[in-house]
Amino acid sequence: MVSLDVAKSLLAAPLQNDVPPERDQVAYHPLNRFALESTRQYQQQFADMYFLRLAKIKPAVDQVAADIFDDVVVGGAHARKVDRVLDVRQGELCWVSGTVYMDMPYKPNILDDVSKDKLLSKPAVVRKYVPEDDDDVLAEGRGSVAILLEDDSGRIRLVGKALRTVLLVTGCIVAVMGTENEDGELEVLDIVFPDLPPQPQRWALTNEKQPSAKQARAEDVDMDVDGSSASKKSKKIAIVSGLNFSGPHGATAVETNLLLEFLLGESLATGDATHISRLIIAGNSIVSSDSPEAANAQADTAKTAAAAEAQKKYGYDSSSYNPQPSRLLDAFLGELLPSIPVTLLPGVHDIANASIPQQPIHSAMFPKARVYTKSTPKSPAGAGGGWFDPVTNPWEGEIDGWRVLGTSGQAIDDIAKYVQGDDRLSMMEGTCRWRCCAPTAPDTLWSYPYQEDDPFVLDHCPHVYFAGSQPEFGTRVITGPEGQSVRLIAVPAFSETREVVLLDTETLDVSLVNIGRE
């Protein structure tokens, strides 16, 4: 990890050059995997999503389980496969696959809300679904948390020491080996996941050929002024999350201006900035409407009560809406887009639908930036989804030949409520090995009720997987049984850490830039 402090370099006279720095462009091809149709139906049941998920992932986890469990002998008995959880028999060593369900003391229950006639406008804020002060709460599945395995036939409770060695949440598909005890519980001896899905080769999506070794060496060499050769820096992708624009005097106003100057190459520390080929904003670009920053920003622009009352029309109070955060975000994008293309994911605080997959923020919210979208003349040819590309959350695409999967972090934040620790990279790794980027949807994470397919299931293994608005920066490379390799990136909230992640498009190495005041 490389840390750069670029703030001091900004304490110099402004550059007298209005021409944006030239940047090497990367091939960019977004996918529409999570785009919803304009006609959406919400009458159907959410339970079908779990059946779809089980049907898609079950063959993969059964194959992994068969390779491991078929040769297992315990007490002279071979482990045999049973097709349904209700076919498990007491005293027989067997293995079965299904969907995990976690019954936890603090987890919201929609049936309780309906029975008590609670009309909720948004999910209740719960820090953890499991008690944090009890180290033995998950001990062998016998604490206040019940771990169950279910399929279309029924459920069976899982117990055993093996459960303490793995990360489990509602919605992940697993295969377990064990035997039923006298209490009707399955004593688990071992548990396996489907593991990473097949990974496409680089450039597989665009069918572009990699440059020859001779061309690559030529492109990686620049000539200095005196004619000597120098190594050329690789192109980079900047990933930032949690900008949280609130108002002109918000807590991050100075830092976002410093970030803007860094990305535009206006600071003296432009060594990396001039090689940034695309910016990805991973959600939470404006503050939440109920946050202190939003309240202060609204107070700055609010009118007197009498004037507000006079402006009411049809019961709508126009003074209660604060457009300032959206204007600041639009101005920020408008400054960047002539120089650098931007991909914008919505987040939980942004002006988008609350349930995942969140659809792109409407271009009407960006009077300055929308002229760079795909359908406008200012969007350069070959820009793929557009020089300015508002996309879904989650989002999947190909950048410079690498398959990239990104989210604004809601799924990882929800998984963190199921466990006592806070290792976000392990949670991200779990979603990859479960082959599902949002396993807790729709149980505790609001989701669209799919009926024909579950797009959260990973059909292909990404090369890069990032999650925005995480508590701190982290990165890790995980590998799979067939040679898969995934770069995991936990992107911190910029409003709290002042950090930007840079991803090298050739080596997939990650560096960190700190935009500080000191």
Long-range contacts (C-beta under 8 A, 24 or more apart in sequence): 1-473, 1-475, 1-510, 1-511, 1-512, 2-511, 2-512, 3-512, 3-513, 3-514, 4-269, 4-272, 4-511, 4-512, 4-513, 4-514, 5-514, 5-516, 5-518, 6-258, 6-262, 6-267, 6-269, 6-513, 6-514, 6-515, 7-258, 7-515, 7-516, 7-517, 7-518, 9-267, 9-268, 9-269, 10-258, 10-261, 10-262, 10-266, 10-267, 10-268, 12-268, 14-266, 15-266, 20-264, 20-265, 20-338, 20-339, 20-340, 21-264, 21-265, 21-270, 21-273, 21-274, 21-339, 22-274, 23-274, 23-275, 23-276, 23-277, 23-339, 23-340, 24-235, 24-275, 24-277, 25-277, 25-341, 25-382, 26-235, 26-237, 26-277, 26-278, 26-399, 26-400, 26-505, 27-206, 27-208, 27-384, 27-398, 27-399, 27-400, 27-401, 28-278, 28-341, 28-343, 28-383, 28-384, 28-385, 28-389, 28-397, 28-398, 28-399, 28-400, 29-205, 29-206, 29-384, 29-385, 29-397, 29-398, 29-399, 30-343, 30-384, 30-385, 30-389, 30-391, 30-395, 30-396, 30-397, 30-398, 31-205, 31-396, 31-397, 31-398, 32-392, 33-396, 33-455, 34-357, 34-392, 34-393, 34-394, 34-395, 34-396, 34-455, 35-357, 35-359, 35-392, 36-357, 36-359, 36-448, 40-448, 41-449, 41-451, 42-449, 44-449, 44-451, 45-449, 46-442, 46-447, 46-449, 48-449, 48-450, 48-451, 49-441, 49-442, 49-447, 49-449, 49-450, 49-454, 50-99, 50-171, 51-152, 52-450, 52-451, 52-452, 52-453, 52-454, 53-99, 53-171, 53-173, 53-436, 53-454, 53-456, 53-457, 54-98, 54-99, 54-151, 54-152, 54-173, 56-454, 56-457, 57-173, 57-194, 57-434, 57-435, 57-436, 57-457, 58-97, 58-173, 60-194, 60-195, 60-197, 60-435, 61-97, 61-173, 61-174, 61-175, 61-192, 61-193, 61-194, 62-97, 62-175, 64-175, 64-192, 64-193, 64-194, 64-195, 65-95, 65-97, 65-175, 65-177, 65-192, 68-190, 68-192, 69-95, 69-175, 69-177, 69-190, 69-192, 72-177, 72-190, 74-189, 79-177, 84-151, 84-152, 84-153, 84-154, 85-149, 85-150, 85-151, 85-153, 85-154, 85-155, 85-156, 86-153, 86-154, 86-156, 87-153, 88-156, 88-180, 88-186, 89-180, 90-179, 90-180, 90-181, 90-182, 90-184, 91-179, 91-180, 92-179, 92-180, 93-177, 93-178, 93-179, 94-177, 94-178, 94-179, 95-175, 95-176, 95-177, 95-178, 96-149, 96-175, 96-176, 97-151, 97-173, 97-174, 97-175, 97-176, 98-149, 98-150, 98-151, 98-173, 98-174, 99-149, 99-150, 99-151, 99-171, 99-172, 99-173, 100-147, 100-148, 100-149, 100-168, 100-169, 100-170, 100-171, 100-172, 100-173, 100-174, 101-147, 101-148, 101-149, 101-150, 101-155, 101-170, 101-443, 102-129, 102-145, 102-146, 102-147, 102-148, 102-168, 102-169, 102-170, 102-418, 103-145, 103-146, 103-147, 103-148, 104-129, 104-130, 104-144, 104-145, 104-418, 105-129, 105-130, 105-131, 105-144, 105-145, 106-130, 106-131, 107-417, 107-444, 108-444, 122-354, 123-444, 123-446, 126-417, 127-417, 128-416, 128-417, 128-420, 129-417, 129-418, 129-444, 130-417, 130-418, 130-419, 130-420, 132-420, 135-420, 137-420, 138-163, 138-164, 138-420, 139-164, 140-164, 141-185, 141-188, 149-174, 149-176, 149-186, 156-180, 156-184, 156-185, 156-186, 157-184, 157-185, 157-186, 158-185, 158-186, 158-188, 159-185, 159-186, 159-187, 159-188, 160-186, 160-187, 160-188, 160-189, 162-188, 162-189, 162-190, 162-191, 163-188, 163-191, 166-191, 166-193, 167-419, 167-426, 167-427, 167-430, 168-418, 169-415, 169-418, 169-419, 169-430, 169-439, 169-440, 170-418, 170-439, 170-440, 170-443, 170-444, 171-436, 171-438, 171-439, 171-440, 171-441, 171-443, 172-430, 172-434, 172-436, 172-439, 173-434, 173-435, 173-436, 174-434, 193-433, 193-434, 194-433, 194-434, 194-435, 195-433, 195-435, 195-480, 195-481, 196-432, 196-433, 196-435, 196-461, 196-478, 196-480, 196-481, 196-482, 196-484, 196-486, 197-435, 197-458, 197-459, 197-460, 197-461, 197-484, 198-460, 198-461, 198-482, 198-484, 199-403, 199-460, 199-461, 199-462, 199-463, 199-480, 199-482, 199-483, 199-484, 199-485, 199-486, 200-403, 200-460, 200-461, 202-401, 202-402, 202-463, 203-398, 203-401, 204-403, 205-398, 205-401, 205-403, 206-398, 206-401, 208-401, 210-401, 233-271, 233-272, 233-275, 234-275, 234-504, 234-505, 234-506, 234-507, 235-275, 235-276, 235-277, 235-400, 235-504, 235-505, 235-506, 236-272, 236-275, 236-276, 236-277, 236-502, 236-503, 236-504, 236-505, 237-276, 237-277, 237-278, 237-279, 237-280, 237-399, 237-502, 237-503, 237-505, 238-263, 238-276, 238-278, 238-279, 238-280, 238-500, 238-501, 238-502, 238-503, 239-279, 239-280, 239-282, 239-406, 239-466, 239-468, 239-489, 239-491, 239-500, 239-501, 239-502, 239-503, 240-279, 240-280, 240-281, 240-282, 240-491, 240-494, 240-500, 240-501, 241-281, 241-282, 241-283, 241-284, 241-347, 241-408, 241-409, 241-468, 241-469, 241-470, 241-491, 241-492, 241-493, 241-494, 242-283, 242-284, 242-347, 242-468, 242-469, 242-492, 242-493, 242-494, 242-495, 242-496, 243-281, 243-284, 243-285, 243-286, 243-329, 243-332, 243-494, 243-495, 244-284, 244-285, 244-286, 244-287, 244-293, 244-349, 244-493, 244-494, 244-495, 245-285, 245-286, 245-287, 245-325, 245-326, 245-328, 245-329, 245-332, 246-286, 246-287, 246-291, 246-293, 246-294, 246-296, 246-297, 246-324, 246-325, 246-328, 247-293, 247-296, 247-297, 247-300, 247-301, 247-324, 247-325, 247-328, 248-300, 248-324, 248-328, 249-300, 250-287, 250-293, 250-296, 250-297, 251-293, 251-495, 252-494, 252-495, 252-498, 254-517, 255-494, 255-495, 255-498, 255-515, 255-516, 255-517, 256-332, 256-494, 258-515, 258-517, 259-494, 259-500, 259-515, 260-332, 260-335, 260-336, 262-500, 262-513, 262-515, 263-336, 263-339, 263-340, 264-335, 264-336, 264-339, 264-340, 265-339, 272-502, 272-511, 272-513, 276-340, 276-502, 277-340, 277-341, 277-400, 277-505, 278-340, 278-341, 278-342, 278-343, 278-399, 279-336, 279-340, 279-341, 279-342, 279-343, 280-342, 280-343, 280-345, 280-406, 280-466, 281-342, 281-343, 281-344, 281-345, 282-345, 282-347, 282-406, 282-407, 282-408, 282-409, 282-466, 282-467, 282-468, 282-469, 282-491, 283-345, 283-346, 283-347, 283-348, 283-349, 283-350, 283-393, 283-407, 283-408, 283-409, 283-468, 283-469, 284-347, 284-348, 284-349, 284-350, 284-408, 284-468, 284-469, 284-493, 285-329, 285-344, 285-347, 285-349, 285-350, 286-325, 286-326, 286-328, 286-329, 286-349, 286-350, 286-351, 287-325, 287-349, 288-348, 288-349, 289-322, 289-349, 291-349, 294-322, 294-325, 297-322, 297-324, 297-325, 298-322, 300-324, 326-351, 326-365, 329-366, 330-365, 330-366, 330-367, 330-368, 330-369, 331-368, 333-366, 333-368, 333-369, 333-388, 334-366, 334-368, 334-369, 337-369, 337-372, 337-387, 337-388, 341-372, 341-383, 341-386, 341-387, 341-388, 341-389, 342-369, 342-387, 342-388, 342-389, 343-385, 343-389, 343-391, 343-395, 343-397, 344-388, 344-389, 344-390, 344-391, 345-391, 345-392, 345-393, 345-395, 345-406, 345-407, 345-408, 345-468, 346-390, 346-392, 346-393, 346-408, 347-393, 347-408, 347-409, 347-410, 347-468, 347-469, 348-408, 348-410, 348-469, 352-393, 354-446, 355-446, 355-447, 355-448, 356-393, 356-394, 356-410, 356-411, 356-438, 356-441, 356-445, 356-446, 356-447, 356-448, 357-392, 357-393, 357-394, 357-447, 357-448, 357-455, 358-392, 358-393, 358-408, 359-392, 360-390, 360-391, 360-392, 361-390, 362-390, 363-390, 366-390, 394-437, 394-438, 394-456, 396-462, 399-464, 399-505, 400-505, 400-506, 402-463, 402-464, 402-505, 402-508, 403-460, 403-461, 403-462, 403-463, 403-464, 404-462, 404-463, 404-464, 404-465, 404-466, 405-437, 405-458, 405-462, 405-464, 405-465, 405-466, 406-464, 406-465, 406-466, 406-467, 406-468, 407-437, 407-438, 407-466, 407-467, 407-468, 408-467, 408-468, 408-469, 409-467, 409-468, 409-469, 409-470, 409-491, 410-438, 410-445, 411-437, 411-438, 411-439, 411-440, 411-441, 411-445, 411-467, 412-467, 412-470, 412-490, 413-469, 414-440, 414-441, 414-444, 414-445, 415-439, 415-440, 417-444, 422-471, 424-467, 424-470, 424-471, 424-472, 424-474, 424-490, 425-474, 425-475, 425-476, 425-488, 425-490, 428-465, 428-467, 428-488, 428-490, 429-476, 429-478, 429-488, 432-458, 432-461, 432-465, 432-478, 432-486, 432-488, 461-486, 462-486, 463-487, 463-508, 464-489, 464-503, 464-508, 465-489, 466-490, 466-491, 466-501, 467-491, 468-493, 469-493, 472-497, 473-497, 473-499, 473-501, 473-512, 475-510
